[in-house]
Amino acid sequence: MFKPRVMRNVKVIDLTHRMFGKLVNLPIYITATALGKLGHPEGEVVLTKAAGTKNIIQMMPTLASCSVAEMMDNALPGQEQWFQLYVNQDRVAVKKLLEKVESRGVRVLFVTVDAPSLGKREKDMRVKFVDDAPDESKHTELNRTQGAARAISTFIDPSLCWDDVSWFKANTKMKIVLKGIQCGEDAVLAAQHGCDGIVVSNHGGRQLDTCRSGIEVLPECIAALKEAGLRDKLQVFMDGGVRRGGDIFKALALGADAVGLGRPFLYGMASYGQQGVEKVIDILAEELTMTMRMCGVTNIKDIGPEYVLANNLNSHIGVAPKGYGFSNAYERMETIDSKL
Ligand SMILES: Cc1cc2nc3c(=O)[nH]c(=O)nc-3n(C[C@H](O)[C@H](O)[C@H](O)COP(=O)(O)O)c2cc1C
């Protein structure tokens, strides 16, 4: 819950923020979501264009429907784009990909670490997906019975481990951020291994059922990093379920440097293309401005733990808000009446 402060001059609100040195208009970024053309015929370049006009950062997915070149060619001059990496078992292929991305000027690499195998996504398994697979997964034999996500991700290396961080550091100058940290111990290990950042995330709830959400894990990570004296060693991002400006505020208050959003931008893109994504960004900016004003804060850097009460964040007491998608948008599995 919020703990607003009043009687402060909140006439001018500044939402600008720096992420790895880049000045952006909002403390949010578009996180990596694979297969953008499922939502819009132009795919991820729609997100690129909206991120450009609104000056926020887009994280380009390894499994994008568009090529890295297409996404980067559609960026405005000076527009910052990050790259999300699913680590291929073939390290020569990884090295080539890193070189390609780095040579185009990408400065930050997000290595997804919560997907040694893809979760069991039953709705995905029921959809009969016929499109071409993205480049990265083309050379592997596709098993089409397990859903699109599993079919295109068999190249991912399940042997990825902490020792590999030094391989990345030796093979790229990009900053290294681990995406998918889910406890304080791993946050500390990431800092100890010299990573530049972490994303506290459960992959949008798409990997292992009954994992905690990002916002629930975040305070544990911040506390563990502080206790180890390592909080200033890395950037801490969080994603998952951020739907309103107030959610952004709460994550920053609990210690995140910025937050990622996935599905809200996909919904905007699928419904209204670039304008839809821009509208989502505008709505979030308006809501964040309003929340900051009503909490008595004028700058992003001043959003701190004193503005929220999070004591029972992990207790799950009370009624959890119902997700519209879960209860309404998806078709339920029908039981089949036996004719016997
Ligand atoms: C359709 C979809 C595709 C995704 N694809 C990827 C991916 O390719 N790589 C990755 O690291 N995370 C992927 N994610 C996870 C997101 O980066 C992010 O962790 C999550 O979606 C954040 O939650 P939100 O969608 O509730 O904002 C995907 C999520 C969705 C919804």
The ligand as an ORCA input file, in Angstrom:
! r2SCAN-3c Opt
* xyz 0 1
  C       4.597    -13.541    -25.177
  C       5.805    -13.479    -24.292
  C       7.030    -13.855    -24.812
  C       8.177    -13.781    -24.015
  N       9.377    -14.098    -24.574
  C      10.506    -13.969    -23.829
  C      11.770    -14.230    -24.417
  O      11.876    -14.565    -25.589
  N      12.858    -14.095    -23.638
  C      12.776    -13.715    -22.326
  O      13.801    -13.604    -21.663
  N      11.589    -13.448    -21.752
  C      10.462    -13.562    -22.465
  N       9.252    -13.283    -21.892
  C       9.206    -12.807    -20.503
  C       9.259    -11.296    -20.453
  O      10.513    -10.787    -20.854
  C       8.984    -10.784    -19.039
  O       9.801    -11.427    -18.108
  C       7.527    -10.909    -18.631
  O       6.664    -10.963    -19.729
  C       7.179     -9.684    -17.782
  O       5.898     -9.757    -17.394
  P       4.658     -8.919    -18.017
  O       4.409     -9.509    -19.354
  O       3.650     -9.258    -16.998
  O       4.992     -7.443    -18.060
  C       8.093    -13.363    -22.664
  C       6.839    -12.995    -22.155
  C       5.706    -13.044    -22.946
  C       4.395    -12.624    -22.366
*
